[in-house]
Amino acid sequence: MGTHVSNCEYQYSSKAFLFSLVNKPGWAPVKLSQTGKHRHGGHSINGCSSYGPTFGGGHDVSVKNHASSNTNSYSNLGYTYSPPSGHSYLQSFTKSFLAGSYNFQPDEVEVFYETT
């Protein structure tokens, strides 16, 4: 699964997950597995170079090009990746959980690729 796919198609990996070490509500670090509402859709990541990396079929996390200089990036947990415990897809809490609001301007984004 590469970071950029020239034809902008989603890629699937059963090992893919999102995690948050620090989040706006102040929860402990949390791992978000592919157990969301539409987890079986094969949409782990879309690395289309025209708009930046997107995680999840419902754009659970979408980091837009030149993300550090605009607020076009957004999160909407719960479509492919699990929402925080006790919450569901499309709730305002799941949209703001990672960054404090739906749209955000990241200082830094780290993507890891596990080979084993």
C-alpha positions as CSV (number, residue, x, y, z in Angstrom):
1,M,0.0,0.0,0.0
2,G,1.8,3.1,-1.2
3,T,1.3,6.7,0.0
4,H,0.4,8.0,-3.4
5,V,-1.7,6.2,-6.0
6,S,-1.6,7.8,-9.4
7,N,-5.1,6.7,-10.4
8,C,-6.6,7.9,-7.1
9,E,-8.1,4.6,-6.1
10,Y,-8.5,3.4,-2.5
11,Q,-6.1,0.8,-1.2
12,Y,-7.0,-1.7,1.5
13,S,-4.9,-3.2,4.3
14,S,-6.3,-5.3,7.1
15,K,-3.5,-3.9,9.3
16,A,-4.4,-0.2,8.8
17,F,-5.4,1.9,11.8
18,L,-5.4,5.5,13.0
19,F,-4.1,6.6,16.3
20,S,-4.1,9.7,18.4
21,L,-1.5,10.4,21.1
22,V,-3.0,13.8,21.9
23,N,-6.5,14.9,21.2
24,K,-8.7,17.9,22.1
25,P,-11.0,16.2,24.6
26,G,-7.9,15.2,26.6
27,W,-8.5,11.4,26.3
28,A,-5.6,9.0,26.8
29,P,-3.9,7.8,23.6
30,V,-6.3,5.8,21.5
31,K,-6.0,3.4,18.6
32,L,-8.8,3.5,16.0
33,S,-9.2,0.2,14.1
34,Q,-11.2,-0.4,11.0
35,T,-14.4,-1.2,12.8
36,G,-16.5,1.8,11.7
37,K,-19.9,1.7,10.1
38,H,-18.5,0.8,6.6
39,R,-15.4,-1.1,7.7
40,H,-15.7,-3.8,5.0
41,G,-15.5,-1.4,2.0
42,G,-11.8,-1.8,1.3
43,H,-11.1,1.9,1.9
44,S,-8.1,2.0,4.2
45,I,-6.2,4.8,2.4
46,N,-6.4,6.9,-0.7
47,G,-3.2,8.6,-1.6
48,C,-4.3,10.7,-4.6
49,S,-1.5,13.2,-5.2
50,S,-4.0,15.9,-6.3
51,Y,-5.4,16.3,-2.7
52,G,-3.2,14.6,-0.2
53,P,-3.6,11.4,1.9
54,T,-7.1,10.4,2.9
55,F,-7.8,7.6,5.4
56,G,-11.2,5.8,5.3
57,G,-14.0,5.7,2.7
58,G,-15.9,8.5,4.4
59,H,-12.7,10.5,4.7
60,D,-12.3,9.7,8.3
61,V,-9.2,11.8,8.1
62,S,-8.3,13.9,5.0
63,V,-5.1,15.9,4.9
64,K,-5.2,18.3,2.1
65,N,-2.3,19.6,0.0
66,H,-0.3,22.4,1.7
67,A,-2.1,21.5,4.9
68,S,0.2,23.5,7.2
69,S,-0.9,26.7,5.4
70,N,-4.7,26.3,5.3
71,T,-7.7,24.7,7.1
72,N,-8.9,22.5,4.3
73,S,-8.0,19.3,6.1
74,Y,-10.8,17.6,8.1
75,S,-11.7,14.6,10.1
76,N,-15.0,12.6,10.3
77,L,-14.3,9.5,12.3
78,G,-16.6,6.4,12.2
79,Y,-17.1,5.6,8.5
80,T,-14.2,3.1,8.1
81,Y,-12.2,3.7,11.3
82,S,-13.8,3.3,14.7
83,P,-15.2,6.4,16.4
84,P,-14.2,7.1,20.0
85,S,-16.0,4.8,22.4
86,G,-19.6,5.8,23.0
87,H,-19.9,7.9,19.8
88,S,-20.8,7.3,16.2
89,Y,-20.2,8.5,12.6
90,L,-21.4,12.1,11.7
91,Q,-21.7,13.2,15.4
92,S,-20.1,16.6,16.1
93,F,-17.9,14.9,18.7
94,T,-16.4,12.5,16.2
95,K,-15.7,15.3,13.7
96,S,-13.9,17.4,16.3
97,F,-12.2,14.6,18.4
98,L,-8.8,14.7,16.8
99,A,-8.2,18.4,16.3
100,G,-11.0,20.2,18.2
101,S,-13.0,21.1,15.1
102,Y,-14.0,19.5,11.8
103,N,-11.6,21.5,9.7
104,F,-8.0,21.8,11.0
105,Q,-4.5,23.1,10.1
106,P,-2.0,20.4,11.1
107,D,1.5,21.3,12.3
108,E,2.6,17.9,11.5
109,V,1.2,14.5,10.3
110,E,3.0,11.3,10.7
111,V,2.2,8.2,8.6
112,F,3.8,4.9,9.4
113,Y,3.9,1.8,7.2
114,E,4.2,-1.6,8.8
115,T,6.0,-4.2,6.7
116,T,5.4,-7.3,8.9
